[in-house]
Amino acid sequence: MAYRTVLILALAVVAGCATQPEVVRVVETVDVPIEVYRHRAPPPWLAQPLQPERLPIFIAPTDTAAELALDAEQAAALRTLLRTLTERDRAWREWAGGTDSE
């Protein structure tokens, strides 16, 4: 009889251990500030698209007014455009090299 009592108590204890406690998991999002490298902004005048005042209009090389297939006025416009592009290229390179020329 004592054997049955011990067996019943042992079964009751084992049955009580079979149930797992409910686990509640809480997920919390936390912002972690991290320094991120950012390129410095170029000067506004340098970042704007180039819009030349006028573009050269090429003419026939056989034209008597032709100078590099351009008349004198259009050759001047081409030289201005080339000077502007060269200056902008120099300015971009100077800015990228770290010197501020604003």
C-alpha positions in Angstrom: 0.0 0.0 0.0 2.8 2.4 0.8 4.3 1.5 -2.6 1.1 2.7 -4.3 1.1 6.0 -2.3 4.7 6.7 -3.2 3.9 5.9 -6.9 0.9 8.1 -7.0 2.8 11.0 -5.4 5.7 10.5 -7.8 3.3 10.5 -10.8 1.7 13.7 -9.4 5.0 15.4 -9.1 6.2 14.3 -12.6 2.8 15.4 -14.1 3.2 18.8 -12.4 6.7 19.2 -14.0 5.3 18.4 -17.5 3.8 21.9 -17.9 6.2 24.6 -19.0 5.9 28.1 -17.8 4.7 30.6 -20.4 7.7 32.6 -21.7 6.9 36.1 -22.8 9.4 37.7 -25.1 9.4 41.4 -25.5 11.2 43.0 -28.5 12.2 46.6 -28.1 13.7 48.6 -30.9 16.5 50.9 -29.7 18.1 53.6 -31.9 21.8 53.6 -31.6 23.5 56.7 -33.0 26.5 55.8 -35.2 28.8 58.4 -36.8 28.6 58.0 -40.6 31.1 59.6 -42.9 29.3 62.1 -45.2 30.8 64.0 -48.1 30.8 67.7 -47.6 28.5 69.6 -50.0 30.2 71.3 -52.9 29.7 75.1 -53.3 26.2 75.7 -54.9 27.6 77.5 -57.9 29.8 74.5 -58.7 27.0 72.0 -58.3 24.6 73.8 -60.7 24.5 72.4 -64.2 26.5 74.4 -66.7 24.3 76.4 -69.0 26.4 78.4 -71.4 25.0 81.6 -72.7 25.4 80.4 -76.3 26.7 77.4 -78.0 28.9 77.7 -81.1 27.2 77.1 -84.5 29.6 75.3 -86.9 29.6 76.4 -90.5 31.1 74.9 -93.7 34.9 75.0 -93.7 34.6 76.4 -97.2 32.8 79.5 -96.0 35.0 82.6 -96.4 34.2 83.6 -92.8 35.2 80.2 -91.5 37.8 80.0 -88.7 38.0 76.3 -87.6 34.7 75.8 -89.3 33.4 78.7 -87.2 33.1 82.4 -87.9 34.9 84.7 -85.5 31.9 85.2 -83.3 31.2 81.5 -83.0 34.9 80.8 -82.4 34.8 83.3 -79.5 31.7 81.5 -78.1 33.6 78.1 -78.3 36.7 79.6 -76.6 34.5 81.0 -73.8 32.8 77.6 -73.3 36.2 75.8 -73.2 37.5 78.3 -70.7 34.4 77.9 -68.5 34.7 74.1 -68.6 38.4 74.2 -67.8 37.7 76.6 -64.9 34.9 74.4 -63.6 37.2 71.3 -63.8 39.9 73.1 -61.9 37.4 74.3 -59.3 36.0 70.7 -58.8 39.5 69.3 -58.5 40.4 72.1 -55.9 37.2 71.4 -54.0 37.8 67.6 -54.0 41.3 68.1 -52.8 40.1 69.6 -49.6 40.6 73.4 -50.0 37.5 75.5 -49.6 37.2 78.1 -52.3 33.7 79.4 -51.6 
